[in-house]
Amino acid sequence: MIIINNKDLELNDYYRVLIEGERIDISEEVLNKVDQCFDFLCEFSENKVIYGVNTGLGPMAQYRINKEDQIKLQYNLIRSHAAGQGDALKPICVKAAMISRLKSLSLGYSGIHRNTIILLKELINRNIYPFIPVHGGVGASGDLVQLSHLALVLIGEGKVLYNNEWKNTAEVFATEGLKALKVHLREGLGLINGTSVMSGIGVVNAIYAEKLLNWSTAISAMINELVESFDDHFSDELNSKKKHKGQHKIAMAMRNAISDSKLIKKRADSLFNGKIEEKIFKQKIQEYYSLRCVPQILGPIAETIENAEKVLANEINSVNDNQVTDVDSKHVYHGGNFHGDYVSFEMDKLKIGITKLSMLAERQLNFLLNSKLNEILPPFVNLGTLGLNLGMQGTQFTATSTTAENQTLSNPVYVHSISNNNDNQDIVSMGTNSALMAKRVIDNTFEILAIEFLTVIQAIDYLKIQDKMASGTKEIYEHLRLIVPVFKEDTPKYEEISAIKNYLRNNNPKIVN
C-alpha cells in the first residue's frame, strides 16, 4: 500500500502502483490539511476577488461572476475544455497522471474539497481509466484540455476504460457504487490547472528509459563477447581517467556483465607479449566505435535519465496550479506554477538520449549483419543455406526505418511555443507533446532492441559459444531462446520480434543493476 502523506512520492512508488499493482491510500493528516485549505478559501473569498472562484477564466478574468453562478462556472470550465482529439492515452499513462494529480492536490494548497482526492484514489485503485486523448495540451496552464477529460469523469460524465471496454462513466459508477464529484468551490479549475498529464507520462517514460539503458548495456556486453574483444575499453583504469559518472556507471556495468566470461581477452596476453611479428595483424587491434565506445555513448544518456527523474520527482511533489491558497500566511497567491517548462525540457533531452541509444543499437545490428565488417558471421546471420535463405535480412529494414523515425522525432518541442488563448498564453511549454513524443521514441527503441537481441542469439548459436559466455549474459540468451527457438528456415518474424519486445519491456537484466 502506498500512502499519500506529507512525504514526497518517489518514482519507485509509481513503479509499485503502475507495474506491480499496489494500491493507494490517503493519510488522515493529508485529508485534514485539504479540509483546512478548503475552509479557509471559502471564507477568504467571500469579499475578495479570487481568480477562478468569482472571476472568469483566462483572458476573461476581468469579468466578475455572481455568487449564484460560481459553481456553474466550474462545470462550464470542465465541459468546455474536454475538447481533446486523437487516440486515448495508454492506461498506464492515465493512471500515472491520476497519481500525479492526486499528489499535487493532496499538498493542501489548491482549495479543493477532500472528496476530490478520495474519488481520484478510488479510480486509481479500481483501475478505472478516464478517456484522455493524446491531442490537446499546450502545457501552459498545464494540461488544461487533457485534465478536463479526467475532471469530466470525476463529475460522472464522459467515458472510461473499464475491464478493457469503453463504457459511459455513469454506468461504471453505478456498477462500482461510486458517487460523482459535487463541485463545491473551485474543483473545476483545481482539477484541470496543472502539469499532471505531462508529469505522469514523463514518469512512465523514465521507468522504461531506464530499462532501455540496462538492456542496451547488456547487449553491448554480449556483442563484445561475440567478437572476443579486449577488456581495456571498459576497464576502470581507462574510464576513470574521465570524470563523468555516467561513463563510470556504464563501464562498471559492462565489467559486471562479463566478469566470468571466457571470451573477453586481455591485451597484455596477446599484443603486449612481444611475440607478434606479422606485418598485417589477423586479430582486431581495436573494435568499431559501436563496441568500443559504449561507456562514452551510454554514459551521458544515463545521466540524462537520472536528471529527468530528479526533475519529475520535484514536479510531482509540487503545487502546480493557479491560484495557490496558503493557509499559514492567510493569503491567496496568483502566478504560473502550472507552466510545464521543466518537464518539457527534460522530455526533449530524454528523447534525444534514447534516440542516440537506438542509433547505437542500429549500428551494432548493422555490424552483426554485415559479414564484411564482423568477419566471423555469415551474411545477415543466416544459419540456413546462403542464397536460398535470407536470415535476418528483412528485420534490418524495420530497425533502420524505426531508427530514422526516432531521429525525426528527436527534434525539440520545447522551443515550439505558439501563442493562443487570446494571447493570454503568449508563451507555452508544449510539455505534453514533448512527453508523448519521448514516449513514442522509447516505444520505438524497444522494437529496435528486440531485433538486435534476436540477431545476437542467432549469432551465439552460429558461433556455439554458450559455454564460454558469462553466466549473466548466458542467462539472457537462455530466456530469449525460450521465446524464439533457433531457426534456419525463413519464417515470418513479426510476432517473434513483438514477443521479445514485450519481454524486454517487462523485465530488467540483473547483470547491470
Protein Blocks (a to p, Z undefined) as FASTA:
>chain_A
ZZddfbdcdfklmmmmmmnopacdddfklmmmmmmmmmmmmmmmmmcccehklgcehjll
mpccdfklmmmmmmmmmmmmmmcgcjdddfklmmmmmmmmmmmmmnopnopafklmmmmm
mmmmnopacdddfbhpeolnopmklmmmmmmmmnopajddeehiacdfklmmmmnopacd
ddfklmmmmmmnccklmmmmmmmmmmmmmmmmmmmmmmmmmmmmmnopafklmcfklmmm
pccfklmmmmmmmmmmmmmcckbccfklmmmnopacbfbdfbdfbdcfklmmmmmmmmmm
mmmmmmmmmmmmmmmmpccbdddddfklopacddjklbcklmmmmmmmmmmmmmmmmmmm
mmmmmmmmmmklnopacehiiabdghjagmjmmmmmmmmmmmmmmmmmmpcfklmcccee
holamccfklmmmmmmmmmmmmmmmmmmmmmmmmmmmmmmmnopmlmpcfklmmmmmmmm
mmmccdfbdcdfklmmmmmmmmmmmpccfklZZ
